[in-house]
């Protein structure tokens, strides 16, 4: 369950930041890059801050 939530939040963050970049300011693409880099590093290190938060919140694995 946590993995699905992490993917959903990442997808939502990327979509929202791209829309904000198109309609507000191109600097919102920094958020897109941050989310993408975090996904990349988590694939190597298996560490994801959101998973930690969800675990402490009591969301089932």
CHARMM internal coordinates of N, CA and C (Angstrom, degrees):
IC EDIT
DIST 1 N 1 CA 1.4466
DIST 1 CA 1 C 1.5389
ANGL 1 N 1 CA 1 C 111.29
DIST 1 C 2 N 1.3589
ANGL 1 CA 1 C 2 N 115.17
DIHE 1 N 1 CA 1 C 2 N -42.88
DIST 2 N 2 CA 1.4691
ANGL 1 C 2 N 2 CA 118.22
DIHE 1 CA 1 C 2 N 2 CA -179.80
DIST 2 CA 2 C 1.5190
ANGL 2 N 2 CA 2 C 112.27
DIHE 1 C 2 N 2 CA 2 C -60.72
DIST 2 C 3 N 1.3276
ANGL 2 CA 2 C 3 N 116.03
DIHE 2 N 2 CA 2 C 3 N -40.20
DIST 3 N 3 CA 1.4674
ANGL 2 C 3 N 3 CA 119.55
DIHE 2 CA 2 C 3 N 3 CA -178.78
DIST 3 CA 3 C 1.5281
ANGL 3 N 3 CA 3 C 111.48
DIHE 2 C 3 N 3 CA 3 C -62.57
DIST 3 C 4 N 1.3257
ANGL 3 CA 3 C 4 N 116.12
DIHE 3 N 3 CA 3 C 4 N -38.80
DIST 4 N 4 CA 1.4672
ANGL 3 C 4 N 4 CA 120.05
DIHE 3 CA 3 C 4 N 4 CA 177.96
DIST 4 CA 4 C 1.5188
ANGL 4 N 4 CA 4 C 110.96
DIHE 3 C 4 N 4 CA 4 C -65.76
DIST 4 C 5 N 1.3281
ANGL 4 CA 4 C 5 N 116.28
DIHE 4 N 4 CA 4 C 5 N -39.64
DIST 5 N 5 CA 1.4656
ANGL 4 C 5 N 5 CA 120.04
DIHE 4 CA 4 C 5 N 5 CA 178.76
DIST 5 CA 5 C 1.5254
ANGL 5 N 5 CA 5 C 110.29
DIHE 4 C 5 N 5 CA 5 C -65.31
DIST 5 C 6 N 1.3322
ANGL 5 CA 5 C 6 N 116.97
DIHE 5 N 5 CA 5 C 6 N -42.71
DIST 6 N 6 CA 1.4666
ANGL 5 C 6 N 6 CA 121.03
DIHE 5 CA 5 C 6 N 6 CA 179.21
DIST 6 CA 6 C 1.5273
ANGL 6 N 6 CA 6 C 109.90
DIHE 5 C 6 N 6 CA 6 C -60.27
DIST 6 C 7 N 1.3067
ANGL 6 CA 6 C 7 N 116.92
DIHE 6 N 6 CA 6 C 7 N -45.38
DIST 7 N 7 CA 1.4746
ANGL 6 C 7 N 7 CA 120.18
DIHE 6 CA 6 C 7 N 7 CA 179.38
DIST 7 CA 7 C 1.5227
ANGL 7 N 7 CA 7 C 111.60
DIHE 6 C 7 N 7 CA 7 C -64.39
DIST 7 C 8 N 1.3216
ANGL 7 CA 7 C 8 N 116.88
DIHE 7 N 7 CA 7 C 8 N -40.89
DIST 8 N 8 CA 1.4675
ANGL 7 C 8 N 8 CA 120.93
DIHE 7 CA 7 C 8 N 8 CA 179.85
DIST 8 CA 8 C 1.5266
ANGL 8 N 8 CA 8 C 110.84
DIHE 7 C 8 N 8 CA 8 C -64.73
DIST 8 C 9 N 1.3288
ANGL 8 CA 8 C 9 N 116.80
DIHE 8 N 8 CA 8 C 9 N -44.08
DIST 9 N 9 CA 1.4644
ANGL 8 C 9 N 9 CA 120.26
DIHE 8 CA 8 C 9 N 9 CA 179.98
DIST 9 CA 9 C 1.5244
ANGL 9 N 9 CA 9 C 110.35
DIHE 8 C 9 N 9 CA 9 C -65.95
DIST 9 C 10 N 1.3219
ANGL 9 CA 9 C 10 N 117.38
DIHE 9 N 9 CA 9 C 10 N -42.25
DIST 10 N 10 CA 1.4690
ANGL 9 C 10 N 10 CA 120.49
DIHE 9 CA 9 C 10 N 10 CA 178.63
DIST 10 CA 10 C 1.5288
ANGL 10 N 10 CA 10 C 110.51
DIHE 9 C 10 N 10 CA 10 C -61.67
DIST 10 C 11 N 1.3068
ANGL 10 CA 10 C 11 N 116.69
DIHE 10 N 10 CA 10 C 11 N -45.45
DIST 11 N 11 CA 1.4667
ANGL 10 C 11 N 11 CA 120.32
DIHE 10 CA 10 C 11 N 11 CA 178.41
DIST 11 CA 11 C 1.5142
ANGL 11 N 11 CA 11 C 112.30
DIHE 10 C 11 N 11 CA 11 C -62.54
DIST 11 C 12 N 1.3203
ANGL 11 CA 11 C 12 N 116.23
DIHE 11 N 11 CA 11 C 12 N -41.16
DIST 12 N 12 CA 1.4604
ANGL 11 C 12 N 12 CA 120.57
DIHE 11 CA 11 C 12 N 12 CA 178.56
DIST 12 CA 12 C 1.5222
ANGL 12 N 12 CA 12 C 111.29
DIHE 11 C 12 N 12 CA 12 C -65.09
DIST 12 C 13 N 1.3361
ANGL 12 CA 12 C 13 N 116.61
DIHE 12 N 12 CA 12 C 13 N -43.77
DIST 13 N 13 CA 1.4617
ANGL 12 C 13 N 13 CA 120.55
DIHE 12 CA 12 C 13 N 13 CA 179.82
DIST 13 CA 13 C 1.5293
ANGL 13 N 13 CA 13 C 111.57
DIHE 12 C 13 N 13 CA 13 C -62.09
DIST 13 C 14 N 1.3096
ANGL 13 CA 13 C 14 N 116.57
DIHE 13 N 13 CA 13 C 14 N -42.26
DIST 14 N 14 CA 1.4619
ANGL 13 C 14 N 14 CA 120.30
DIHE 13 CA 13 C 14 N 14 CA 179.57
DIST 14 CA 14 C 1.5287
ANGL 14 N 14 CA 14 C 110.51
DIHE 13 C 14 N 14 CA 14 C -65.83
DIST 14 C 15 N 1.3215
ANGL 14 CA 14 C 15 N 116.62
DIHE 14 N 14 CA 14 C 15 N -45.41
DIST 15 N 15 CA 1.4687
ANGL 14 C 15 N 15 CA 120.37
DIHE 14 CA 14 C 15 N 15 CA 179.77
DIST 15 CA 15 C 1.5217
ANGL 15 N 15 CA 15 C 111.55
DIHE 14 C 15 N 15 CA 15 C -61.92
DIST 15 C 16 N 1.3209
ANGL 15 CA 15 C 16 N 116.80
DIHE 15 N 15 CA 15 C 16 N -46.25
DIST 16 N 16 CA 1.4650
ANGL 15 C 16 N 16 CA 120.62
DIHE 15 CA 15 C 16 N 16 CA -179.83
DIST 16 CA 16 C 1.5246
ANGL 16 N 16 CA 16 C 110.85
DIHE 15 C 16 N 16 CA 16 C -64.25
DIST 16 C 17 N 1.3271
ANGL 16 CA 16 C 17 N 117.52
DIHE 16 N 16 CA 16 C 17 N -42.58
DIST 17 N 17 CA 1.4649
ANGL 16 C 17 N 17 CA 118.93
DIHE 16 CA 16 C 17 N 17 CA -178.46
DIST 17 CA 17 C 1.5337
ANGL 17 N 17 CA 17 C 111.95
DIHE 16 C 17 N 17 CA 17 C -67.54
DIST 17 C 18 N 1.3258
ANGL 17 CA 17 C 18 N 117.58
DIHE 17 N 17 CA 17 C 18 N -34.90
DIST 18 N 18 CA 1.4688
ANGL 17 C 18 N 18 CA 119.59
DIHE 17 CA 17 C 18 N 18 CA 176.34
DIST 18 CA 18 C 1.5298
ANGL 18 N 18 CA 18 C 110.46
DIHE 17 C 18 N 18 CA 18 C -66.99
DIST 18 C 19 N 1.3272
ANGL 18 CA 18 C 19 N 116.58
DIHE 18 N 18 CA 18 C 19 N -42.73
DIST 19 N 19 CA 1.4684
ANGL 18 C 19 N 19 CA 119.57
DIHE 18 CA 18 C 19 N 19 CA 176.92
DIST 19 CA 19 C 1.5286
ANGL 19 N 19 CA 19 C 111.38
DIHE 18 C 19 N 19 CA 19 C -62.44
DIST 19 C 20 N 1.3210
ANGL 19 CA 19 C 20 N 117.02
DIHE 19 N 19 CA 19 C 20 N -41.41
DIST 20 N 20 CA 1.4644
ANGL 19 C 20 N 20 CA 120.26
DIHE 19 CA 19 C 20 N 20 CA 177.03
DIST 20 CA 20 C 1.5201
ANGL 20 N 20 CA 20 C 110.98
DIHE 19 C 20 N 20 CA 20 C -65.25
DIST 20 C 21 N 1.3191
ANGL 20 CA 20 C 21 N 117.52
DIHE 20 N 20 CA 20 C 21 N -35.37
DIST 21 N 21 CA 1.4673
ANGL 20 C 21 N 21 CA 120.74
DIHE 20 CA 20 C 21 N 21 CA 177.83
DIST 21 CA 21 C 1.5229
ANGL 21 N 21 CA 21 C 110.78
DIHE 20 C 21 N 21 CA 21 C -65.85
DIST 21 C 22 N 1.3163
ANGL 21 CA 21 C 22 N 116.40
DIHE 21 N 21 CA 21 C 22 N -37.22
DIST 22 N 22 CA 1.4657
ANGL 21 C 22 N 22 CA 120.08
DIHE 21 CA 21 C 22 N 22 CA -179.49
DIST 22 CA 22 C 1.5273
ANGL 22 N 22 CA 22 C 111.06
DIHE 21 C 22 N 22 CA 22 C -72.84
DIST 22 C 23 N 1.3365
ANGL 22 CA 22 C 23 N 116.77
DIHE 22 N 22 CA 22 C 23 N -43.07
DIST 23 N 23 CA 1.4583
ANGL 22 C 23 N 23 CA 120.04
DIHE 22 CA 22 C 23 N 23 CA -171.77
DIST 23 CA 23 C 1.5286
ANGL 23 N 23 CA 23 C 115.61
DIHE 22 C 23 N 23 CA 23 C -99.64
DIST 23 C 24 N 1.3361
ANGL 23 CA 23 C 24 N 118.53
DIHE 23 N 23 CA 23 C 24 N -16.43
DIST 24 N 24 CA 1.4581
ANGL 23 C 24 N 24 CA 119.91
DIHE 23 CA 23 C 24 N 24 CA -175.67
DIST 24 CA 24 C 1.5269
ANGL 24 N 24 CA 24 C 111.00
DIHE 23 C 24 N 24 CA 24 C -119.03
DIST 24 C 25 N 1.3341
ANGL 24 CA 24 C 25 N 116.00
DIHE 24 N 24 CA 24 C 25 N -67.74
DIST 25 N 25 CA 1.4616
ANGL 24 C 25 N 25 CA 119.89
DIHE 24 CA 24 C 25 N 25 CA -176.84
DIST 25 CA 25 C 1.5250
ANGL 25 N 25 CA 25 C 109.16
DIHE 24 C 25 N 25 CA 25 C -156.17
DIST 25 C 26 N 1.3117
ANGL 25 CA 25 C 26 N 115.92
DIHE 25 N 25 CA 25 C 26 N 141.73
DIST 26 N 26 CA 1.4628
ANGL 25 C 26 N 26 CA 120.06
DIHE 25 CA 25 C 26 N 26 CA -179.94
DIST 26 CA 26 C 1.5277
ANGL 26 N 26 CA 26 C 112.78
DIHE 25 C 26 N 26 CA 26 C -66.94
DIST 26 C 27 N 1.3202
ANGL 26 CA 26 C 27 N 117.44
DIHE 26 N 26 CA 26 C 27 N -14.63
DIST 27 N 27 CA 1.4613
ANGL 26 C 27 N 27 CA 120.84
DIHE 26 CA 26 C 27 N 27 CA 178.43
DIST 27 CA 27 C 1.5333
ANGL 27 N 27 CA 27 C 112.74
DIHE 26 C 27 N 27 CA 27 C -66.34
DIST 27 C 28 N 1.3226
ANGL 27 CA 27 C 28 N 117.75
DIHE 27 N 27 CA 27 C 28 N -16.24
DIST 28 N 28 CA 1.4621
ANGL 27 C 28 N 28 CA 121.01
DIHE 27 CA 27 C 28 N 28 CA 175.80
DIST 28 CA 28 C 1.5196
ANGL 28 N 28 CA 28 C 111.63
DIHE 27 C 28 N 28 CA 28 C -66.00
DIST 28 C 29 N 1.3235
ANGL 28 CA 28 C 29 N 117.56
DIHE 28 N 28 CA 28 C 29 N -15.86
DIST 29 N 29 CA 1.4636
ANGL 28 C 29 N 29 CA 120.19
DIHE 28 CA 28 C 29 N 29 CA 177.15
DIST 29 CA 29 C 1.5236
ANGL 29 N 29 CA 29 C 111.83
DIHE 28 C 29 N 29 CA 29 C -67.40
DIST 29 C 30 N 1.3336
ANGL 29 CA 29 C 30 N 116.36
DIHE 29 N 29 CA 29 C 30 N -17.43
DIST 30 N 30 CA 1.4638
ANGL 29 C 30 N 30 CA 119.80
DIHE 29 CA 29 C 30 N 30 CA 174.58
DIST 30 CA 30 C 1.5240
ANGL 30 N 30 CA 30 C 109.59
DIHE 29 C 30 N 30 CA 30 C -62.45
DIST 30 C 31 N 1.3241
ANGL 30 CA 30 C 31 N 117.22
DIHE 30 N 30 CA 30 C 31 N -39.35
DIST 31 N 31 CA 1.4665
ANGL 30 C 31 N 31 CA 120.96
DIHE 30 CA 30 C 31 N 31 CA 177.16
DIST 31 CA 31 C 1.5253
ANGL 31 N 31 CA 31 C 110.50
DIHE 30 C 31 N 31 CA 31 C -63.70
DIST 31 C 32 N 1.3194
ANGL 31 CA 31 C 32 N 117.01
DIHE 31 N 31 CA 31 C 32 N -41.30
DIST 32 N 32 CA 1.4657
ANGL 31 C 32 N 32 CA 120.73
DIHE 31 CA 31 C 32 N 32 CA 177.04
DIST 32 CA 32 C 1.5230
ANGL 32 N 32 CA 32 C 110.60
DIHE 31 C 32 N 32 CA 32 C -59.37
DIST 32 C 33 N 1.3301
ANGL 32 CA 32 C 33 N 116.61
DIHE 32 N 32 CA 32 C 33 N -45.08
DIST 33 N 33 CA 1.4562
ANGL 32 C 33 N 33 CA 120.75
DIHE 32 CA 32 C 33 N 33 CA 179.38
DIST 33 CA 33 C 1.5259
ANGL 33 N 33 CA 33 C 110.85
DIHE 32 C 33 N 33 CA 33 C -64.16
DIST 33 C 34 N 1.3256
ANGL 33 CA 33 C 34 N 117.41
DIHE 33 N 33 CA 33 C 34 N -40.74
DIST 34 N 34 CA 1.4627
ANGL 33 C 34 N 34 CA 121.02
DIHE 33 CA 33 C 34 N 34 CA 179.50
DIST 34 CA 34 C 1.5289
ANGL 34 N 34 CA 34 C 110.98
DIHE 33 C 34 N 34 CA 34 C -61.91
DIST 34 C 35 N 1.3247
ANGL 34 CA 34 C 35 N 116.95
DIHE 34 N 34 CA 34 C 35 N -45.87
DIST 35 N 35 CA 1.4725
ANGL 34 C 35 N 35 CA 120.61
DIHE 34 CA 34 C 35 N 35 CA 179.63
DIST 35 CA 35 C 1.5256
ANGL 35 N 35 CA 35 C 109.78
DIHE 34 C 35 N 35 CA 35 C -63.60
DIST 35 C 36 N 1.3202
ANGL 35 CA 35 C 36 N 117.51
DIHE 35 N 35 CA 35 C 36 N -43.68
DIST 36 N 36 CA 1.4600
ANGL 35 C 36 N 36 CA 121.11
DIHE 35 CA 35 C 36 N 36 CA 179.37
DIST 36 CA 36 C 1.5241
ANGL 36 N 36 CA 36 C 112.47
DIHE 35 C 36 N 36 CA 36 C -62.72
DIST 36 C 37 N 1.3251
ANGL 36 CA 36 C 37 N 116.36
DIHE 36 N 36 CA 36 C 37 N -43.53
DIST 37 N 37 CA 1.4730
ANGL 36 C 37 N 37 CA 119.74
DIHE 36 CA 36 C 37 N 37 CA 178.36
DIST 37 CA 37 C 1.5250
ANGL 37 N 37 CA 37 C 111.43
DIHE 36 C 37 N 37 CA 37 C -66.56
DIST 37 C 38 N 1.3211
ANGL 37 CA 37 C 38 N 117.10
DIHE 37 N 37 CA 37 C 38 N -36.26
DIST 38 N 38 CA 1.4536
ANGL 37 C 38 N 38 CA 119.97
DIHE 37 CA 37 C 38 N 38 CA 177.72
DIST 38 CA 38 C 1.5285
ANGL 38 N 38 CA 38 C 110.62
DIHE 37 C 38 N 38 CA 38 C -65.92
DIST 38 C 39 N 1.3236
ANGL 38 CA 38 C 39 N 117.31
DIHE 38 N 38 CA 38 C 39 N -40.17
DIST 39 N 39 CA 1.4677
ANGL 38 C 39 N 39 CA 120.52
DIHE 38 CA 38 C 39 N 39 CA 176.78
DIST 39 CA 39 C 1.5307
ANGL 39 N 39 CA 39 C 110.36
DIHE 38 C 39 N 39 CA 39 C -63.64
DIST 39 C 40 N 1.3182
ANGL 39 CA 39 C 40 N 116.33
DIHE 39 N 39 CA 39 C 40 N -40.62
DIST 40 N 40 CA 1.4586
ANGL 39 C 40 N 40 CA 120.63
DIHE 39 CA 39 C 40 N 40 CA 179.45
DIST 40 CA 40 C 1.5273
ANGL 40 N 40 CA 40 C 111.28
DIHE 39 C 40 N 40 CA 40 C -64.37
DIST 40 C 41 N 1.3252
ANGL 40 CA 40 C 41 N 117.44
DIHE 40 N 40 CA 40 C 41 N -48.83
DIST 41 N 41 CA 1.4629
ANGL 40 C 41 N 41 CA 119.53
DIHE 40 CA 40 C 41 N 41 CA -179.06
DIST 41 CA 41 C 1.5194
ANGL 41 N 41 CA 41 C 111.25
DIHE 40 C 41 N 41 CA 41 C -65.61
DIST 41 C 42 N 1.3295
ANGL 41 CA 41 C 42 N 117.84
DIHE 41 N 41 CA 41 C 42 N -34.01
DIST 42 N 42 CA 1.4682
ANGL 41 C 42 N 42 CA 119.17
DIHE 41 CA 41 C 42 N 42 CA 179.82
DIST 42 CA 42 C 1.5235
ANGL 42 N 42 CA 42 C 111.71
DIHE 41 C 42 N 42 CA 42 C -69.48
DIST 42 C 43 N 1.3208
ANGL 42 CA 42 C 43 N 117.32
DIHE 42 N 42 CA 42 C 43 N -24.94
DIST 43 N 43 CA 1.4664
ANGL 42 C 43 N 43 CA 119.35
DIHE 42 CA 42 C 43 N 43 CA 177.16
DIST 43 CA 43 C 1.5287
ANGL 43 N 43 CA 43 C 111.19
DIHE 42 C 43 N 43 CA 43 C -69.86
DIST 43 C 44 N 1.3294
ANGL 43 CA 43 C 44 N 116.98
DIHE 43 N 43 CA 43 C 44 N -27.00
DIST 44 N 44 CA 1.4586
ANGL 43 C 44 N 44 CA 120.82
DIHE 43 CA 43 C 44 N 44 CA 178.45
DIST 44 CA 44 C 1.5276
ANGL 44 N 44 CA 44 C 112.47
DIHE 43 C 44 N 44 CA 44 C -90.79
DIST 44 C 45 N 1.3390
ANGL 44 CA 44 C 45 N 116.22
DIHE 44 N 44 CA 44 C 45 N -42.07
DIST 45 N 45 CA 1.4579
ANGL 44 C 45 N 45 CA 120.11
DIHE 44 CA 44 C 45 N 45 CA -173.16
DIST 45 CA 45 C 1.5213
ANGL 45 N 45 CA 45 C 113.72
DIHE 44 C 45 N 45 CA 45 C -95.48
DIST 45 C 46 N 1.3204
ANGL 45 CA 45 C 46 N 116.53
DIHE 45 N 45 CA 45 C 46 N -14.38
DIST 46 N 46 CA 1.4698
ANGL 45 C 46 N 46 CA 122.60
DIHE 45 CA 45 C 46 N 46 CA -175.68
DIST 46 CA 46 C 1.5220
ANGL 46 N 46 CA 46 C 111.73
DIHE 45 C 46 N 46 CA 46 C 60.12
DIST 46 C 47 N 1.3367
ANGL 46 CA 46 C 47 N 117.76
DIHE 46 N 46 CA 46 C 47 N 26.02
DIST 47 N 47 CA 1.4556
ANGL 46 C 47 N 47 CA 123.18
DIHE 46 CA 46 C 47 N 47 CA 175.98
DIST 47 CA 47 C 1.5164
ANGL 47 N 47 CA 47 C 109.20
DIHE 46 C 47 N 47 CA 47 C -114.06
DIST 47 C 48 N 1.3224
ANGL 47 CA 47 C 48 N 115.47
DIHE 47 N 47 CA 47 C 48 N 123.31
DIST 48 N 48 CA 1.4579
ANGL 47 C 48 N 48 CA 120.89
DIHE 47 CA 47 C 48 N 48 CA 178.49
DIST 48 CA 48 C 1.5273
ANGL 48 N 48 CA 48 C 107.96
DIHE 47 C 48 N 48 CA 48 C -134.48
DIST 48 C 49 N 1.3263
ANGL 48 CA 48 C 49 N 117.70
DIHE 48 N 48 CA 48 C 49 N 119.59
DIST 49 N 49 CA 1.4615
ANGL 48 C 49 N 49 CA 120.22
DIHE 48 CA 48 C 49 N 49 CA -179.10
DIST 49 CA 49 C 1.5302
ANGL 49 N 49 CA 49 C 113.37
DIHE 48 C 49 N 49 CA 49 C -57.12
DIST 49 C 50 N 1.3191
ANGL 49 CA 49 C 50 N 117.59
DIHE 49 N 49 CA 49 C 50 N -38.45
DIST 50 N 50 CA 1.4632
ANGL 49 C 50 N 50 CA 119.98
DIHE 49 CA 49 C 50 N 50 CA -179.89
DIST 50 CA 50 C 1.5230
ANGL 50 N 50 CA 50 C 111.12
DIHE 49 C 50 N 50 CA 50 C -64.98
DIST 50 C 51 N 1.3090
ANGL 50 CA 50 C 51 N 118.03
DIHE 50 N 50 CA 50 C 51 N -38.02
DIST 51 N 51 CA 1.4706
ANGL 50 C 51 N 51 CA 120.28
DIHE 50 CA 50 C 51 N 51 CA 176.91
DIST 51 CA 51 C 1.5139
ANGL 51 N 51 CA 51 C 110.83
DIHE 50 C 51 N 51 CA 51 C -61.91
DIST 51 C 52 N 1.3200
ANGL 51 CA 51 C 52 N 116.57
DIHE 51 N 51 CA 51 C 52 N -39.26
DIST 52 N 52 CA 1.4634
ANGL 51 C 52 N 52 CA 121.42
DIHE 51 CA 51 C 52 N 52 CA 177.38
DIST 52 CA 52 C 1.5266
ANGL 52 N 52 CA 52 C 110.47
DIHE 51 C 52 N 52 CA 52 C -61.55
DIST 52 C 53 N 1.3219
ANGL 52 CA 52 C 53 N 116.38
DIHE 52 N 52 CA 52 C 53 N -45.03
DIST 53 N 53 CA 1.4691
ANGL 52 C 53 N 53 CA 121.48
DIHE 52 CA 52 C 53 N 53 CA 179.07
DIST 53 CA 53 C 1.5217
ANGL 53 N 53 CA 53 C 110.44
DIHE 52 C 53 N 53 CA 53 C -62.98
DIST 53 C 54 N 1.3335
ANGL 53 CA 53 C 54 N 116.66
DIHE 53 N 53 CA 53 C 54 N -44.30
DIST 54 N 54 CA 1.4617
ANGL 53 C 54 N 54 CA 119.94
DIHE 53 CA 53 C 54 N 54 CA -179.66
DIST 54 CA 54 C 1.5261
ANGL 54 N 54 CA 54 C 111.11
DIHE 53 C 54 N 54 CA 54 C -65.38
DIST 54 C 55 N 1.3191
ANGL 54 CA 54 C 55 N 117.00
DIHE 54 N 54 CA 54 C 55 N -37.58
DIST 55 N 55 CA 1.4620
ANGL 54 C 55 N 55 CA 121.27
DIHE 54 CA 54 C 55 N 55 CA 178.98
DIST 55 CA 55 C 1.5294
ANGL 55 N 55 CA 55 C 110.31
DIHE 54 C 55 N 55 CA 55 C -63.32
DIST 55 C 56 N 1.3219
ANGL 55 CA 55 C 56 N 116.51
DIHE 55 N 55 CA 55 C 56 N -44.83
DIST 56 N 56 CA 1.4631
ANGL 55 C 56 N 56 CA 120.51
DIHE 55 CA 55 C 56 N 56 CA -179.97
DIST 56 CA 56 C 1.5285
ANGL 56 N 56 CA 56 C 111.81
DIHE 55 C 56 N 56 CA 56 C -70.61
DIST 56 C 57 N 1.3384
ANGL 56 CA 56 C 57 N 116.45
DIHE 56 N 56 CA 56 C 57 N -21.85
DIST 57 N 57 CA 1.4631
ANGL 56 C 57 N 57 CA 121.04
DIHE 56 CA 56 C 57 N 57 CA 178.16
DIST 57 CA 57 C 1.5327
ANGL 57 N 57 CA 57 C 111.47
DIHE 56 C 57 N 57 CA 57 C -82.26
DIST 57 C 58 N 1.3196
ANGL 57 CA 57 C 58 N 115.70
DIHE 57 N 57 CA 57 C 58 N -9.55
DIST 58 N 58 CA 1.4567
ANGL 57 C 58 N 58 CA 119.49
DIHE 57 CA 57 C 58 N 58 CA 177.66
DIST 58 CA 58 C 1.5165
ANGL 58 N 58 CA 58 C 115.21
DIHE 57 C 58 N 58 CA 58 C 92.33
DIST 58 C 59 N 1.3309
ANGL 58 CA 58 C 59 N 117.35
DIHE 58 N 58 CA 58 C 59 N 14.24
DIST 59 N 59 CA 1.4706
ANGL 58 C 59 N 59 CA 120.32
DIHE 58 CA 58 C 59 N 59 CA 177.65
DIST 59 CA 59 C 1.5180
ANGL 59 N 59 CA 59 C 108.49
DIHE 58 C 59 N 59 CA 59 C -73.54
DIST 59 C 60 N 1.3253
ANGL 59 CA 59 C 60 N 116.11
DIHE 59 N 59 CA 59 C 60 N 132.03
DIST 60 N 60 CA 1.4583
ANGL 59 C 60 N 60 CA 120.77
DIHE 59 CA 59 C 60 N 60 CA -178.31
DIST 60 CA 60 C 1.5210
ANGL 60 N 60 CA 60 C 111.68
DIHE 59 C 60 N 60 CA 60 C -67.30
DIST 60 C 61 N 1.3227
ANGL 60 CA 60 C 61 N 114.61
DIHE 60 N 60 CA 60 C 61 N 150.76
DIST 61 N 61 CA 1.4699
ANGL 60 C 61 N 61 CA 120.89
DIHE 60 CA 60 C 61 N 61 CA 178.96
DIST 61 CA 61 C 1.4716
ANGL 61 N 61 CA 61 C 108.44
DIHE 60 C 61 N 61 CA 61 C -77.36
END
COOR INIT
IC SEED 1 N 1 CA 1 C
IC BUILD
